[in-house]
């Protein structure tokens, strides 16, 4: 692996080590280590052990309910950036195993999930010269390097033809046209259609479609996929994504479910959609939260689950924990326990 520290002339060809997802079938279990964390005590280690125990409880509950979403909802929310890293493997396994049966995330999750199915992202460094990167068509996401050919170009090449196919099939299946053609077609349906048509077994969208797990993307226009949707509208002026249809799905799922749990990573619109809909049933029954954000700035990322109790979004008696730490470190540890 090349040493890219400091400002230096860049050789675009030197970025040749691809980002690879975690494969939990090949790693040993972290269960003994986390068990010791629970006994060792001390700050975040203890919290991670509590989080593991709550997640095991969630898994046991959904398996006992035979994954019936009218009995148990296990919500999962996360930001897109993690899908540009190997941590995507955690989310893929979470959907493949059906440990979670409803997802809230951001548009970039689709971007990275589709792009990485067909092209590589590469290892880089935080210290790279961003001006030099831009000159040679490379984009930096933290310490991951994303060639434009692996992102915008591949997404455009893959998605636009699929949108045409989806439109043709909907016309044939529904007999409708114009704006009525797209009523009820929200981000949930978009994800499933993309998963069936261009998803590969290493992608979230494949397993969301395979297991019919709703993946809601409230900010569907905020990303490269959103740009493709906008461009498609320029050709078909009646085209739209029915975002309120997504809200109806969440409402129907949350309103009467017997038990509702959540694992939330980071904040923003993804997290808020989880706690927002759960307030209508009196709050979540349990919650695990991972964040690097401080509480004092008033952000949703910094808000601890106990704050959500005051809003009726987490039940007062609900077991909950906030683990302060970076998700690309914590999720693999949890995954090695939960998925092996």
N, C-alpha and C positions, 0 to 999 in steps of 0.2 A: 504494500500500500504506500503510495507516494506521500511525501511530507509537504503539505501545502501551507504551512504556517508562514505568516507574514505576506508582504506584498511582493509579487514576483510575476514574471511573464508566464502566462498560462499556455499549456499545451492541451488543447481540448481532448486529444486522444489519451491523455494520462488518466482520465476518469474512466476506469474500466472494471471496477469492482462493483458488481450489481448489488442492490439492496435485496435481501432474501427474507421472506416471511418466516416466522417461527413455525416449526412443525412439532406439535406436542406429542406426536407418536414416537418421536426419536429422542426425546429428552427424558431424563429421570424425574421422578416426582420430587417436588419441593416440600411435600407435606411434613417430613421430619424436621426440616429447617424452620418452617413456620410454627410447628408445634413448640419448638424450643424458643422461638421468639415470644410466644405467649407466656412461657415460664420465666424467661430471662428478664422481661419487663424493660422499661426504658423507652418512653417517648413513642416514636412512630412505629417501632417494631411491634409493640403491643397492639397498636391500632390495626396494623396489617393483619395480625392474627385474628382480631375481632372481625375484620372485614371478610377474611376467609371463612370464618364460621357462619357469618350471615349469608354469604354466597352459597355455601353448602346447604344451608336451610332453604334458600330459594330454589336450588336445584332439586332438593328432595321434594319440595312442595309441588313443583311443576310436574315432576315425574309421577308422583302419587296421583295427581289429577289427570294423568295420561295426556298432558299438554293441552288440555281443554281450556281455551282462553276465556270461557265463561266462568271458570272456577278459579284459575290462577293466571294473573298477568305478571310476567317478569319483564320490566322495562329496561332498555339499555340506551343510554345517550352518550354521545361522544363527538368531538370535533374532527374535521376531515384530516388535519395534519398527521394524525397517527397512521392513517392509511397510506401515507407516503413512505412509511417505515415498515420494517418487518413486524411491527406490532399489529399490523393488519391481520396477521395470523390468528390473534386472539379473537377478533371479531368474526372471522370466517368460521372458526371452530365453535364459537358461541351460537352462531346461526345453524351450522351443520348439525350440532348436537341438540338443537332446539332448547337449550337452557334458557334462552330469552325468546319471547314470542311477540314483542313489539319494539321497534327501534325508532329513535328520533336522532337525526344527525343533520349535517350541513351538505350543501351542494358539492363541495369539494370531495366528499367521500365518493360520489359517483365518478368525478373526474379521475381521481387517483386509482380507484378500483378498476375502471375500464382501461385506463392508460397502461397500468402495470400488467394487465392481462396480456398485452401485446408488445410492450416495449419495456426496457429496463430503466429504473432510476439508479443512480450511482452514489457511492460513498464520496463525501467531500469533507469539508471542515468549516467550522464557524468563521474562521479567520481569513477565508478566501477573499480576494479582491473582487468586490461585486461589480465594479466598473469594467474590469477586465472580463469577467464572466459574461456580462451583457454584450460585450463586443463580439463574442464568439458563439452567441446563441445558447448560452447556458444560464439556467435560473437556479437560485439557491433557496432551499427550504431548510433553514437551520443548517445542519451539516450533511444534508442530502442535496445532490446535484441533479437537476432535472433538465435534460436537453429539450428544446422546444419540439424536436422531432418525436420525443417520447410523451409529449403532453398535448399541446394545442393541435398539432398536425394529426396525430393519431386519433384524437377524439373526434375531430371534424370528419376524418375519413371513415370512422366506424359508425358514428351516431346519425349523421344526416341520411344515409341510405335506409337505416332502420326506422327512422321517423316516417319516411315515405311508405315503408312496408306496413307500419302500424296503422297509418291513415287508410291505406287501401283495404286492409283487413277489417278495420272497424266499419268502413262503408259497406263492405260485403256482408258483415255479420249483423249490423244494426239496420241497414237500409236508410240511415239518417244522413243528413248533410249539414253544412254550415256549422254554426256554433253548437247546435244540438248534438252533433257528432261527438263532442268532447265533454258533454255533461257527465259527471261522475268519473272522469279520467283525471285523477290527481297524481301526486308524486308516488303514491303507493302502486298504482297501476303502471306508471312509467317505469319504476324500478323492476317490477315483475316482467314487463315486456322486454326491457333491456336484458334482464337476467336470462330469460328464455332464449333470446335471439343471439346475444353476443357474450353472455356470461360464460366463464370457464370455471372448472371445479375449485380453482384457487381464489375465487372472487366472492365477495359478500352477496352481490346481486344474484349470482347463481343459486346460492342456498336460500336467499330470501324468496326467490321464485319457486324453487323446488319444494320448500316447506310452507309456502304461502304465508310468510311472516311479513306483516305490514312494516315497511320502512318509510317513515314520514319525513319529508324534507321541507319544513315550513319556508325556508329561504331558497326555494328551488332556482331562482334566477341568479343567485349570488355565486357564480362559478362558470367554468367553461361549458358545462352542460347547459347552464342557463343561457349562455350566449348562443348555443346551437338552437335552443328553443326559440329564442328571439329571431334568429335568422330564418327559421322555418316559418315563423309567423309572417315574415315579409313576403313569402311566397303564397301562403294560405292565410288570408287575413282573419278568418274565423277561428283559427287554431288558438287554443288556450289550455292551460293546466288548471283544472278545477281544484283549487287549494281548499275550498270549503268542503269538498267531498272528503278530503283527508281529515278535516276536523270532525266530520260526521262519524268517520270510522273510529277515531279516538274517543269520541263521546259515547258511541255505542258500546265500545269495549270497556270503558272505565266505569260507566254509570252503575251497572248491576253486578260487576265481578265480585266474587266472594273475597279474594285475597289479591292485593296489588303490592308488588315489591319493585324496587328500582336500584340499578347500578348506574351512577352518573359520573362521567369523566369530564372535567372541565365545566364550563358554564355556558352562557349565551342562550341563544334561541333553542338549542337542542335540549338543554337541561330544563329550561322554563316550560317547554311544552309538556314535559313529563309531570312536573309538579302542578302545573296549571290545571290539567284535566283531572288530576287526582284530588284536587280540592272539592270537586263536585260529589265525591263519594266520602268526604270526611277526612281525606288524607291517605298517604301511603301507609302500608302496614309494616314496612321495613325499608331501610335505605342505606346504601353504601355510596360514599362520595369520595372521589379522588381529585385533588386540586393542588396547584402550586400557588394559588392566589392568596393574598392576605385578606383578612376580614375587614380591616379598617377603612378600605376605600369605598365600601358600600356597593361593590359590584356583585352581580349574581355569581360570578366565578368564586368570589371570596365568601359568599354567604354560606354558612354552615347549615346542615339539616335542621338544627334546633331553631334557627330563625324561621324556617318554613312552618314550624308548628304554629307560630303566631298568625300565619295566614291560612291555617287550616289545610295546608298542603302535605304535612306529615302529621300523623296522629300522635297525640301526647304520649301514649304508651308504646309507640312503635320503637323497636330497637333500631339504632342507627349509629353510624360512625363516619367521621371525616378523616381520611388519611391524607396527610400533607406529604406530597411527593410527586415525582415526575412519572407519568403513566407509562412511558416506554421502558421504565425499570420495574415498576410495580406490577403491571399487567402480566408480563411473562412469568413472574414468580407465582401470581395467583393462578394463571393458566396451567402451569406445570402441576399444581395441586388439583385443580378442578377437572382437568381434561386428560389426566393420565391414570 
